[in-house]
Amino acid sequence: MRTDISRRALVAGAVALVPTLGLAACGGATTTSPKGEQGSEDTGGNPLGLHSDSGKTLKVVCTNETYKKLFDKFTAEVGPAVEFVSMSSGEVLSKIKAEGGAPTADLWFGGGIDSFMSAKDQDLLEKVDFDAAADFATGFKDEGNHWFSKGLTIVGFIVNDDILAEKGMDKPSSWADLTDTSLKDEILMSTPAVSGTNYAAVNALLQNMGEDAGWRYLAALNENIPYYTKRGSDPSTRVAAGEAAVGITYIDHTLDETLASGSLELVYPSEGLPYMPDGVAAFAGADDLDDARLFIEWLFSSDENLQALVAIDQKSTILSVLPKTSGIEADYSSEQLMREDLSLFGSQRDDILAKWSEMTSGKEVRSDT
């Protein structure tokens, strides 16, 4: 059943939100203009006639600020201004837990689904019902509609051919190759405690190798990693800068500019690609919960809006999530993906991260921000 918030504004929540989300240290907030200031009356992506009269600013935490065009489109068609700030999924989960039911944001957009699962289990996410929720493929939304996936993040390697040639090292073609002693201190990876991308890699490797063999592999891999980074984008950035020969990274077209130098290339490991669904959810107790619900319904109820998302994300993996979406062609094969039980991503998170922390004790975690 559709929510009725598209036809009326509900009473404002009791929790006051600070204008900058209290997150300025994480990259600063970006704000879209209200509909009237943009002068746009385009309703092509708003076939349900969704509209907000809340007069509020929707406050969003997201993985990066490349999504501004999508939020601008939402503002133009539905009404509310949007303010957002970039944070990784692990950072968001830590922050929302610390806020104790009084969130300083309304909408969570992007990041590993494991964090969304954990947040849902702790009653930190709001149930959002709408007709198009029935179109999601099995496993790509919460059964109770507390979170939804907007596509998959796929994990592989980026390699610096110049460094490999200079040091006489072979290009790795498999996960197994990353434990070769010739790659000592030449591999970078983001910590799975912060990066949903690399939590996906760790969990998928454990599932596919088995618990004991998987942890032995990760311990051997740890020997070749001089330090860990925070965000999923850090390994590709640092490998491009010549700090290491190999980075474990998400793979999508946002890396095209990085790869343009010619000395860098992507590797799709032979054992398969770990993947992590990217989540979207509304925070329970949010001040502008009405507009957060509206955004979720607006995004997933229109092929045009999903096409706009893909144009920004450059991830045709939305077809794995919403197979009926039109106007999008797949650019990867499902056969390249590792076998994963996504239901384990949330339930195993705390145990895996605790064991990871013990295994990597003493290794520095560096941040570019």
N, C-alpha and C positions, 0 to 999 in steps of 0.2 A: 504493500500500500504506500502511495506517495505521501510524503510529509506535506502538511498544509502551510508550511512556512512560506511557500512561494506566493501565497495569496494574501498574507497579512504579516505585519511585523509583530513579534511577540514581546512580552515585557522584558526589559533589560535585566541582565543578571546582577547579582549583588556584589560580585567581585570587581573591583576597579582595576583596570590595566594601566600600567605606566606607559607613556607615549613611545618610549624606545624599547619596550620589552625587557629592559634591564640587560640588554645583550650587546651593547655597543662594542664591548671588547672583542666580540666574535665577528666583527666585520662591518658593523653598522647597519642601520635600517634603511631600506629603500621604500618609497611610498608612491603608489600610483595616484592619479588624479581622479576626483569624482566624475561621474558620467557627464554632468553638465559642463564641467570645465574642458572636457575633451571634445565635446560637441559631436559625439558619435551616437547614431541611432541604429547601428547595425544590429539586427537581432537574428542573423543567420545561424548563430550557434546557440540560440535560445528558443528552440521550437516549442517548449512548454510554457513560454511566456513568464519565466521566473523573474521576480522583481523584489527588491528590498527597499523598505522605507525606514530602515533602522536608524539611519543617520550616523552610524558608527563606522570606524575604520577596522577592517578585518586584519588581525595580526597573525602572521604566518611565520613559522620556522621551516626552512627548507634546506636542501643540501647545497644549493648554490643559487646565485642571483640571475642565472641565465633564463629563469622562468618568468622574468618581468613581463615579457610580451603576452604570455598566457594570462597573467593576472590583470594586465591592462585590458585585455579582451573581456574578461569577466566584469571588470568595473564598467566598461562601456555598455555592456549588454544588460547587466543585472543591477548595478547601481553603487554598491559600497566601494569606497577607496580601500586600498590594500597596502599594508606596511609589512615588509618581510625582512628576515635576516638569515644569513647562512650559518648552519651548524650541522655537524655530523650526527648520525642517528644515536650513537652512544652518548654524545654530549647532551642531546635533547632528552634522552631517557633519564640521565642523571639529574638534569635540571628540573624536569617535571616531577620527579620523585621528591626532590628537595622542597618543591613549592607546596607540597602537602595538601593538594586539593584546591589550591587557589592559583591556577595557572596564569602566567602573564602573557600567554598566547592563546589563540583560538583554534588554529588549524595547523596540522603537522603534515608537510608535503615532501615526500621523498625520504630515502634512507632505508636501511635493511629491515626486513619484516620481523626479524627476531626481536628487535627493540619494541616494535608495535605489539607483538604477541606478549611480551613481558609487561608492557604498559596496560594492556587489556586485562591481563590476569590480576593486576593490582587496582583494577577499577578506575584507571586514569583516562579512559577513552569513552566517548559518548556513542550510543547506538544511533545509526542514521539509516532510516528506511526509505527506499524509493524504488520505483518499478524496475529500472535497469539493473538493480542489484541481482536480479535473477539471471542475468546474462553472463555472469562471471564463470569461468571454468573452475572445476572443483579444486579447492585448495588455495585459490587466489583471492579469497576474501574470508573474513571471519564469519563463522556460521551465524553469529548474532548481529552481524553488520556493524561491528565496532571498528574495523579497519578494512581497507580495500587496497589492491595492488594496481599500480599504474604502469607496470612493465617489469622486465627483468634486467638486473645488472649481471653481466657475464664476466668471468675472471680468467685471465691468461697471463702472458708475459709481454713485456717490452724489453728489447735488447739494444744495446749500443754497439754496433758492429765495429766501430773504430777502437773501442776499448778491448773488445774480444780479440781483434787482430793484433793490436799492440802487445797484448799479454799472451798471445798464442793460445787462446782458449777456444774450445769448440762451442758453437751456438747450442744452447739447450733446446731440446725438442719435446721434452717430457717432464712431468713432475719429478720422476726419478732422477733425471739429470741434475736437478738443482742441489742434490746432496753430494755431488762430486767435489772432492777436496780442492780441485783446481779453481773452484769458484769461491774459495774462502774470502770473506769480507767483500764480495762482489755482488751480493743480492740485497735488495731493499724490499721491505714489506711494511705495510701499516699495521699497527697493533689491532687485533680483533676486538679489544676492549672498547675501542672508539670507532673503528671503521666497520660498518656493516658489510662492505665489500669483502674484506678479509676475514671477517667472522664466517661469511658464507664459504670461503675457500677452506678454512679450518674444519668446519662442520662437515662439508661435503667430502673432504679427504678422509676424515674419520669414518664416515658412513661407508665409503667405497673401499677403504683399505681394511676396515675392522679396527676395533678399539685399540688393541695392543700394538698391532703393526702400524696403525696410524700415528700413535704417540711416539713410537720409535722413529718414524719418518720425520715428524715435526721436530723432534730433538736433534736429528741430524741436520735438518734444514736450518735450525737455529744456530748451529755452529758456523754457517756460512753468511750469517746476517750480522753486520757490525753494530747496527742500531735499528730501532723501529721508528716509524713515523706515525703521525696521527691520522691524517685524512687519506682517503683512498686515492686522491690525485697526486699525493706527494711522491710516491715511487717513480711515476712517469716523468714528473718535473725534474727530479734529482738525477735520474738516469740520463735525461736529455742534457743536463748541465755537466755530465761527466763524472758524477760522484760515485757511480757504480755501473757495472756492466749489464745487470739484469734487474728489472722491477716486476713484482707481482702486482697486476693492475686490472681494473675494469677494462673492458674492450668495447668501445663504441666510436662513432664518428667524431666525437668531441676531441679525439686524439689526432685527428687529421693534420691540424696545424703543427703539432709537435713532431709528427712523422715527416713533415715536408722537408726537413733538412737532408734527408737521404741517408743519414748514418744510423737511423733508428728503424726498427721494424717490429711488428707484432708476431708473437708465436702462439699458436693454438695447440696446447699440449696434447700429446697423442692419447693419454688416458681419458681425456674429456675435460669439459669446461664446467667448473662450479658455477652456480648461479644463485642469485638472491632476488626475490621479488622486492620491488620498491613500494613502500606503503603510503597511504593517505588516510588521515583520520581527524576527527574533531576531538578536542580535549574536553573531558568532563569538567563541569563547573566553569567553563569559559564565559567571559563577559559577552562576547558576540557569537554565541553558539548558533544563533539563527542563520547568520551569514556563512558560517563554516559549513553548516548543513546544506545551505543553498549552493555553495561552491561544489561540493561533492556531487550533488544531484546534477548540476549544470555540466560538470566535466564528463561524467560517465553516461549521460543520457543523450549525447549528441556525437555522431560520427565526425562532424566538422570540428568540434572541440578536441576530440581524440587525435584527429589529423594534425591540429595545431600543436598539440603536445608532442607528437612524434617529430614534427618539423623542428622543434626545439631540442628535445631529448636525442633525436636521431636514433631512436631505438624502436625498430619494428617489432620488438618483443611484446608489444601490447597485444599482438595477435595470439600469443600464448595465453594471455589473460582474458581477453574478450574476443573470441574467435569470429564473432559475427560483424566485427567492425569493418566497414567498407572503405575503399580508397587508399589502402596501405598494402604494400608488398613486403613479404618476409625477405630479409637479407642474411639469414643464417639457417642452418639445418638443426632441427631438434635432435637429430642423431648425435650432434657434437656435445650435447649437454650430459653431464654426469647424472646418474640416478640419485635422486634425493627424496627423502621423506620430509617434507616441509614442516610437518607437525612437530618434529623434533627440534626445530631451530629455536623456538622459544623455550621449551621445557628443559632443554639441555644447556641453555646459555650460561647460567650461573656456574654450573659444575665445570663446563669447558673453560670458562674464563679463569676460574680459580686455579685449575690445573695448569693453564697456560701461564698465568702469573708466576706460579712456582717454578715452572720449567725455564722461563726466561728471566728469572730473578737476576738483577745486576745489569741487565741490558738497558741502555738509555733509550728513552722515547723522545724524539725530537719533533718540533712543530715549526711549520713555516709561517704561522700566524701569531 
